[in-house]
Amino acid sequence: MEKKVALITGGTSGIGFAIAEKLAQQGINIIIISSSYESLDSAVIRLSVYDVSVTKIYGDLSEGVNIPDIIKRVLASTDRLDFFVNNAGLAKFASIESYKPEDFDALFDFNVKVPFLFIQAFVPLLRMSKGSIVNISTYWSHKMIKGRHSSLYSASRGAMVSMIKALANELSEEDIRINAVAPGSTQTETFINWKSSLSDDALDEFEKELKNSYPIARLGEPFEIANAVFFLLSDQANWITGQILNVDGGFTIR
Ligand SMILES: NC(=O)c1ccc[n+]([C@@H]2O[C@H](COP(=O)([O-])OP(=O)(O)OC[C@H]3O[C@@H](n4cnc5c(N)ncnc54)[C@H](OP(=O)(O)O)[C@@H]3O)[C@@H](O)[C@H]2O)c1
């Protein structure tokens, strides 16, 4: 039987790589996009232990001018697409007075416009496969943290959530499902680097805060996010669309 095909943006590290690995373990051919040739090569090597094809596509998703060309190269690389995982995202935290006008465009372009243009371009293939889409969102669309200012970032993620619900309403007519996973703080390379930049006092404070705010008092692991993404993509979730699944150790219920 012909293998299914999944496209993952930012599939070279952190949550995106864990998703690529989970799908490769299920025998699904993988296409990954990232903005570094080096990290693409490294991801391809790490995924080569699985019996699937891995296609790497270089592209910087923060540059709007690149998007039509990236889409063209994805479409040239496959005539089949079963799953699209929009994982890569841009975060910037600042106060209302510190955000700059260009931050508005950068956050909305990366977190809303790019996913929109990708989904629009991939609908014909997803229609043929009765495919499924998962966007990686974040709790910042619906839960705020005292002292951490996020108006523009949260607005861009909120826009993505509204788009997912509207697209679920529309694309169900095509037998395409679309959902989101909203991770809590997850131990990706980026997160680990951020933690290692903290002073001892700040790290102690962080650990204390973690225990207070997460009912399951630890950070998430990338594979735990990937498990939820796989569930939503799979036939096991055939009656689920337009949903935002919080995978966050209970963070958002406290
Ligand atoms: N980690 C968390 O705690 C957490 C919590 C909530 C939500 N999230 C969300 O989960 C998603 C993944 O996060 P992560 O922590 O796994 O991030 P990460 O470790 O920083 O990985 C990001 C991925 O995106 C790619 N990427 C970054 N900038 C890119 C660009 N301009 N063009 C193309 N690809 C780009 C990276 O590859 P290159 O650098 O090679 O381009 C990498 O493959 C994001 O949307 C993030 O907001 C994460």
The ligand as a MOL file (V3000), in Angstrom:
LIG
                    3D

  0  0  0     0  0            999 V3000
M  V30 BEGIN CTAB
M  V30 COUNTS 48 52 0 0 0
M  V30 BEGIN ATOM
M  V30 1 N 8.4090 24.6250 23.8730 0
M  V30 2 C 7.3950 25.1230 24.5410 0
M  V30 3 O 7.4120 25.2240 25.7690 0
M  V30 4 C 6.1540 25.5560 23.7920 0
M  V30 5 C 5.0110 25.8850 24.5390 0
M  V30 6 C 3.8610 26.2810 23.8660 0
M  V30 7 C 3.8480 26.3410 22.4760 0
M  V30 8 N 4.9780 26.0330 21.7820 0 CHG=1
M  V30 9 C 4.9230 26.1180 20.3200 0
M  V30 10 O 5.3310 24.8830 19.7530 0
M  V30 11 C 5.9530 25.1080 18.4900 0
M  V30 12 C 7.3190 24.4520 18.4720 0
M  V30 13 O 8.0840 24.9700 19.5300 0
M  V30 14 P 9.4970 24.3970 19.9520 0
M  V30 15 O 9.7150 24.8400 21.3500 0
M  V30 16 O 9.5980 22.9740 19.5850 0 CHG=-1
M  V30 17 O 10.4410 25.2810 19.0320 0
M  V30 18 P 11.9500 25.0280 18.5740 0
M  V30 19 O 12.6080 23.9670 19.3690 0
M  V30 20 O 12.5270 26.3810 18.6270 0
M  V30 21 O 11.7450 24.5160 17.0940 0
M  V30 22 C 11.2290 25.3280 16.1660 0
M  V30 23 C 11.2830 24.6400 14.8020 0
M  V30 24 O 10.8630 25.6130 13.8850 0
M  V30 25 C 11.9100 25.8550 12.9490 0
M  V30 26 N 11.9640 27.2860 12.6400 0
M  V30 27 C 12.2450 28.3040 13.4850 0
M  V30 28 N 12.2290 29.4730 12.8160 0
M  V30 29 C 11.9280 29.1690 11.5310 0
M  V30 30 C 11.7720 29.9370 10.3530 0
M  V30 31 N 11.9290 31.2790 10.3570 0
M  V30 32 N 11.4830 29.3190 9.2010 0
M  V30 33 C 11.3420 27.9660 9.1600 0
M  V30 34 N 11.4680 27.1770 10.2390 0
M  V30 35 C 11.7580 27.7760 11.4220 0
M  V30 36 C 13.1800 25.4010 13.6350 0
M  V30 37 O 14.1600 25.0320 12.6890 0
M  V30 38 P 15.3390 26.0190 12.2100 0
M  V30 39 O 15.7920 26.7660 13.3990 0
M  V30 40 O 16.3160 25.0780 11.6430 0
M  V30 41 O 14.7160 26.9000 11.1680 0
M  V30 42 C 12.6900 24.1890 14.4060 0
M  V30 43 O 12.6020 23.0830 13.5490 0
M  V30 44 C 5.9920 26.6270 18.3070 0
M  V30 45 O 4.9040 27.0550 17.5370 0
M  V30 46 C 5.8820 27.1400 19.7370 0
M  V30 47 O 5.3650 28.4460 19.8220 0
M  V30 48 C 6.1280 25.6330 22.3970 0
M  V30 END ATOM
M  V30 BEGIN BOND
M  V30 1 1 1 2
M  V30 2 2 2 3
M  V30 3 1 2 4
M  V30 4 1 4 5
M  V30 5 2 4 48
M  V30 6 2 5 6
M  V30 7 1 6 7
M  V30 8 2 7 8
M  V30 9 1 8 9
M  V30 10 1 8 48
M  V30 11 1 9 10
M  V30 12 1 9 46
M  V30 13 1 10 11
M  V30 14 1 11 12
M  V30 15 1 11 44
M  V30 16 1 12 13
M  V30 17 1 13 14
M  V30 18 2 14 15
M  V30 19 1 14 16
M  V30 20 1 14 17
M  V30 21 1 17 18
M  V30 22 2 18 19
M  V30 23 1 18 20
M  V30 24 1 18 21
M  V30 25 1 21 22
M  V30 26 1 22 23
M  V30 27 1 23 24
M  V30 28 1 23 42
M  V30 29 1 24 25
M  V30 30 1 25 26
M  V30 31 1 25 36
M  V30 32 1 26 27
M  V30 33 1 26 35
M  V30 34 2 27 28
M  V30 35 1 28 29
M  V30 36 1 29 30
M  V30 37 2 29 35
M  V30 38 1 30 31
M  V30 39 2 30 32
M  V30 40 1 32 33
M  V30 41 2 33 34
M  V30 42 1 34 35
M  V30 43 1 36 37
M  V30 44 1 36 42
M  V30 45 1 37 38
M  V30 46 2 38 39
M  V30 47 1 38 40
M  V30 48 1 38 41
M  V30 49 1 42 43
M  V30 50 1 44 45
M  V30 51 1 44 46
M  V30 52 1 46 47
M  V30 END BOND
M  V30 END CTAB
M  END
